[in-house]
Amino acid sequence: MIKNKKKFFLALILFIISIALNFPFPHKEPYGETVVSVFNIPVQSAGGFHYVGIVSLVFFITSLYFLIKSISKFHGRAVLLAIIITIFIPSLIVTAFQETVATGVYAVSYERGKSSCGFEKVDESTLKGECELPFKNHSSNDVQFSIEFYEFYSSEHDLPMLSLMNVGAPYEVELKGKEHKIIKIESYIDVSKLENHIEGGNAAGINIFIKSGEMVRKL
């Protein structure tokens, strides 16, 4: 079936690199973005193009080209299998890692899509913020960590919202072994010294840091 081993192994190497660049761990951003950020390399262009995503796609397409050239038959099946692996295998690897060898905050998963925060005005100088953050501890050991919030601004005119919750941060959390829990955080925020601030509102998909000692994850 394999008619050219050099092209096959080249396809395999490029395929692995493309998966590694998009690997969804340990932060919310793909692993490739984490690496380039360490070296102060821009992740995104001014026009909105994600360099890491583009490079990853080029590696993936190139790997499929060499894969097709390296085998004598079943081209369609091989391409379909590669696509399925790219979609499903990374998340399965993360889950397997967290449920077996991961410790501390690396064993904790955050259901970001189910998280939410709500803000309402109590009086002229005070906002009340309430957040619900779902976590699961995949390990058998208790895990302690702290939570802080961060913003993602889509434009320069956006007002701080989530970062207002850091008035009471860091928030200390403990999860028992294998515990699945919604952490509820409540804070009264003094906005009297802020020139511009929100009057209220709701947010979903909450951006947080979780920290334990030297271990930090951006989720």
Sequence and secondary structure as in RCSB ss.txt:
>XXXX:A:sequence
MIKNKKKFFLALILFIISIALNFPFPHKEPYGETVVSVFNIPVQSAGGFHYVGIVSLVFFITSLYFLIKSISKFH
GRAVLLAIIITIFIPSLIVTAFQETVATGVYAVSYERGKSSCGFEKVDESTLKGECELPFKNHSSNDVQFSIEFY
EFYSSEHDLPMLSLMNVGAPYEVELKGKEHKIIKIESYIDVSKLENHIEGGNAAGINIFIKSGEMVRKL
>XXXX:A:secstr
 BS HHHHHHHHHHHHHHHHHT   SSSS HHHHHHHHTT  SB TTS BHHHHHHHHHHHHHHHHHHHHBSS H
HHHHHHHHHHHHHHHHHHHHHHHHHT  GGGGEEE GGG EEEEEEEETTEEEEEEEEEEEE SSS EEEEEEE 
   SSTT    GGGGGGG  EEEEE TT EEEEEEEEEEE TT SS    EEEES  EEEEETTEEEE 
